[in-house]
Amino acid sequence: MVFLVLAIICSSSLALLLKYGSVRKTNIILLINGNYLTASVFALGLIIYKGGFHFSWSAVLFAAFLGIIFAETFVIYSKAISFAGTALATVSARLSIIIPVIFSIILFDEKPSQNIIIGFVLVLLTLYLFYLSLKNHDSIADSVKKYFYLFLLLIGIGVVDFSMKIFERTFDIAEKETFVFMIFFFAFLYTLTRILSAKIKYDKQTYMIGLVLGLPNVLTIHFLLAALLTLPAIIVFPVQNIGVILLTAIGAYIFWKEKINLFGKIAIAVGIAAIVFLKL
């Protein structure tokens, strides 16, 4: 249970650090570059600890593609938090589990269970509640922008998750640690290229936030895997997702007085129910 709590804290701190960066008006590319530098160093250390590199060139190319997707998804996550609020962005990120489910049904001919179907319907209802929450709070133009980033975040993280499933089905599992390192490293190189090409000015405090951001980003995965060794997945995944949503919403309210209207609160509740059904 300790590892599950640590996974929830790390995952929640990820969103809250992005919110902090948004409040400080930091350059998101610089921040993300620092994040992936930390993540790359940790992942490299794990490879060395486990005995060296294992990779194929096809895995390298796939990792390079995913590195770009990872980095851009982080940008979207930051913008979703900035425009739509931390709580709704976190719910949208967690609802992304519907994307691998849909792709698995279409591409791998997997049969959806009754719980999956109910979860899918609840996801659609949550997205509609997002719309109502934003519509009642802002002008049409602002609502569309916020909704766009929430929807794009759901798609982006969902594609990332499904890509990992493709890796597990296509590549040798012995390549996994190296594959994860390469994703982080290519994301670092991609954001570094953007920094240099756009001549983004280095800001020490922003970069330090990014370096710190990399710690929960990496540790979440390891704490989650450790939790799965002692608790059943049917407990770990729903509790982790629900815990992250609630802790993030509470943290955003405590630190920035970020409030959620009635439709937003209902969206969070329905989104939590959707996650439970999709994870059962």
C-alpha positions in Angstrom: 0.0 0.0 0.0 2.9 2.3 0.7 4.1 2.1 -2.9 0.6 2.8 -4.2 0.4 6.0 -2.1 3.9 7.0 -3.3 2.8 6.5 -6.9 -0.3 8.7 -6.3 1.8 11.4 -4.7 4.4 11.4 -7.5 1.8 11.4 -10.3 -0.1 14.2 -8.7 3.0 16.3 -8.1 3.6 16.0 -11.9 0.4 17.9 -12.7 0.9 20.4 -9.8 4.5 21.2 -10.9 3.2 21.9 -14.4 0.5 24.1 -12.9 3.3 25.9 -10.9 5.2 26.4 -14.1 2.1 27.8 -15.8 1.5 30.2 -13.0 5.1 31.4 -13.2 4.7 31.8 -17.0 7.8 29.6 -17.6 8.8 28.5 -21.0 7.3 25.1 -21.3 9.8 23.7 -23.8 12.7 24.7 -21.5 10.9 23.1 -18.6 10.2 19.8 -20.5 13.8 19.6 -21.7 14.9 19.6 -18.0 12.3 17.0 -17.2 13.6 14.6 -19.9 17.2 15.2 -19.0 16.5 13.9 -15.5 14.3 11.1 -16.9 17.1 10.1 -19.3 19.8 9.9 -16.6 17.5 7.8 -14.3 16.6 5.4 -17.2 20.3 5.1 -18.2 21.2 4.3 -14.6 18.6 1.5 -14.6 20.1 0.1 -17.8 23.6 0.1 -16.4 22.3 -1.5 -13.2 20.6 -4.3 -15.1 23.6 -5.1 -17.2 23.7 -3.1 -20.4 21.8 -2.1 -23.6 19.5 -4.4 -25.6 18.0 -2.9 -28.7 17.1 -3.3 -32.4 17.2 -0.5 -34.9 13.5 -0.8 -35.5 13.0 -0.1 -31.8 15.3 2.9 -32.0 13.2 4.4 -34.8 10.0 3.7 -33.0 11.5 5.3 -29.8 12.6 8.4 -31.8 9.0 8.8 -33.1 7.6 8.3 -29.6 10.1 10.8 -28.1 8.5 13.5 -30.2 5.0 12.4 -29.3 5.9 12.3 -25.6 7.4 15.8 -25.7 4.4 17.3 -27.6 1.9 15.6 -25.3 3.7 17.2 -22.3 3.2 20.6 -24.0 -0.5 19.8 -24.5 -0.8 18.7 -20.9 0.7 22.0 -19.7 -1.6 24.1 -21.9 -4.7 22.1 -20.8 -3.8 22.8 -17.2 -3.2 26.5 -18.0 -6.4 26.9 -20.0 -8.9 24.5 -18.4 -7.6 24.0 -14.9 -5.6 21.3 -13.2 -8.5 19.1 -12.1 -10.2 18.8 -15.5 -6.9 18.3 -17.3 -6.0 15.5 -14.9 -9.4 13.8 -15.5 -8.9 14.1 -19.3 -5.4 12.6 -19.0 -6.7 9.7 -17.0 -9.6 9.1 -19.4 -7.0 8.5 -22.1 -7.2 4.8 -21.2 -10.2 4.6 -23.6 -7.9 5.1 -26.6 -5.9 1.9 -26.2 -9.2 0.1 -25.6 -10.7 1.4 -28.9 -7.5 0.7 -30.9 -7.2 -2.8 -29.4 -10.8 -3.6 -30.4 -10.2 -2.3 -34.0 -6.7 -3.6 -34.7 -6.4 -6.6 -32.5 -10.0 -7.8 -32.6 -10.3 -7.8 -28.8 -13.9 -8.2 -27.5 -15.1 -5.4 -25.2 -16.7 -6.5 -21.9 -19.8 -5.1 -20.5 -17.7 -3.0 -18.1 -15.7 -1.6 -21.0 -18.9 -0.6 -22.9 -20.3 1.1 -19.8 -16.9 2.9 -19.2 -16.9 4.1 -22.8 -20.4 5.6 -22.5 -19.3 7.3 -19.3 -16.2 8.7 -21.0 -18.5 10.3 -23.7 -20.7 11.7 -20.9 -17.6 13.1 -19.2 -16.5 14.9 -22.4 -20.0 16.4 -22.7 -19.8 17.6 -19.1 -16.4 19.1 -19.9 -18.2 21.1 -22.6 -21.0 22.2 -20.3 -18.5 23.2 -17.6 -16.4 25.3 -19.9 -19.4 26.7 -21.8 -21.0 28.1 -18.6 -17.8 29.6 -17.4 -16.3 31.4 -20.5 -16.9 32.9 -23.8 -17.5 30.6 -26.8 -14.0 31.2 -28.1 -12.3 30.5 -24.8 -14.5 27.4 -24.2 -13.5 26.0 -27.6 -9.8 26.5 -26.9 -10.0 24.8 -23.5 -12.1 21.9 -24.8 -9.7 21.5 -27.7 -6.7 21.1 -25.4 -8.6 18.7 -23.1 -9.7 16.5 -26.0 -6.2 16.7 -27.6 -4.7 15.7 -24.3 -6.9 12.6 -24.0 -6.0 11.6 -27.6 -2.3 12.3 -27.1 -1.8 10.3 -23.9 -4.0 7.5 -25.3 -1.8 7.2 -28.4 1.3 7.1 -26.1 -0.2 4.3 -24.0 -1.3 2.3 -27.1 2.2 2.7 -28.6 3.6 1.0 -25.5 1.2 -1.9 -26.1 2.4 -2.1 -29.7 6.0 -2.4 -28.3 5.0 -5.2 -26.0 3.4 -7.1 -28.9 6.1 -6.4 -31.5 9.5 -6.2 -29.8 11.6 -8.3 -27.5 10.7 -7.5 -23.8 14.5 -7.6 -23.1 14.7 -4.3 -25.0 12.2 -2.5 -22.7 14.6 -0.6 -20.4 16.7 0.6 -23.3 13.5 1.5 -25.2 12.2 3.6 -22.4 15.6 5.4 -22.1 15.7 6.1 -25.9 12.2 7.6 -25.7 13.3 10.0 -22.9 16.6 10.7 -24.7 15.0 11.5 -28.0 12.4 13.7 -26.3 15.4 15.5 -24.7 17.1 15.9 -28.1 13.9 17.0 -29.7 13.1 19.7 -27.1 16.8 20.8 -27.1 16.6 21.3 -30.9 13.5 23.4 -30.5 15.2 25.5 -27.8 18.3 26.1 -30.0 16.3 26.8 -33.2 13.9 29.2 -31.5 16.8 30.8 -29.6 15.0 30.3 -26.3 16.8 32.1 -23.5 18.0 29.9 -20.7 16.3 30.5 -17.4 17.9 28.8 -14.4 14.8 28.6 -12.2 12.6 27.2 -15.1 15.2 24.6 -15.9 15.4 23.6 -12.2 11.7 23.1 -12.1 12.0 20.9 -15.2 14.8 18.8 -13.5 12.6 18.3 -10.5 9.6 17.5 -12.7 11.6 14.6 -14.1 11.8 12.9 -10.7 8.1 12.1 -10.2 7.8 11.4 -13.9 10.3 8.5 -13.5 9.5 7.4 -10.0 5.7 7.1 -10.7 6.4 4.1 -13.0 8.7 2.3 -10.5 6.3 2.9 -7.6 3.4 1.6 -9.6 5.3 -1.5 -10.6 6.3 -2.1 -7.0 2.6 -1.7 -5.9 1.6 -4.3 -8.5 3.9 -6.8 -6.9 2.0 -6.7 -3.6 -1.6 -5.7 -4.7 -3.9 -6.9 -7.5 -4.1 -4.7 -10.6 -7.9 -4.5 -10.1 -7.2 -2.5 -7.0 -4.0 -0.6 -8.0 -5.2 1.0 -11.2 -8.6 2.4 -10.1 -7.2 3.6 -6.8 -4.2 5.2 -8.4 -6.3 7.0 -11.0 -8.9 8.2 -8.5 -6.3 9.2 -6.0 -4.4 11.3 -8.5 -7.6 13.1 -9.6 -8.6 13.9 -6.1 -5.2 14.8 -4.8 -4.5 17.1 -7.8 -7.8 18.9 -7.4 -7.2 19.4 -3.7 -3.7 20.6 -4.3 -4.7 23.0 -7.0 -7.4 24.5 -4.7 -5.0 24.8 -1.7 -2.1 26.4 -3.6 -4.0 28.5 -6.2 -7.6 28.6 -5.0 -8.5 26.9 -8.3 -12.3 26.3 -8.2 -14.5 24.0 -10.2 -18.1 24.8 -11.1 -21.0 22.3 -10.7 -20.6 20.7 -14.2 -16.9 20.4 -13.6 -17.5 18.5 -10.3 -20.0 16.2 -12.0 -17.5 15.6 -14.8 -14.9 14.6 -12.3 -17.3 12.2 -10.5 -18.5 10.6 -13.8 -14.9 10.5 -15.1 -13.8 8.6 -11.9 -16.7 6.1 -12.5 -15.6 5.7 -16.1 -12.0 4.9 -15.0 -13.3 2.3 -12.5 -15.4 0.5 -15.2 -12.5 0.6 -17.8 -10.0 -0.7 -15.3 -12.2 -3.6 -13.9 
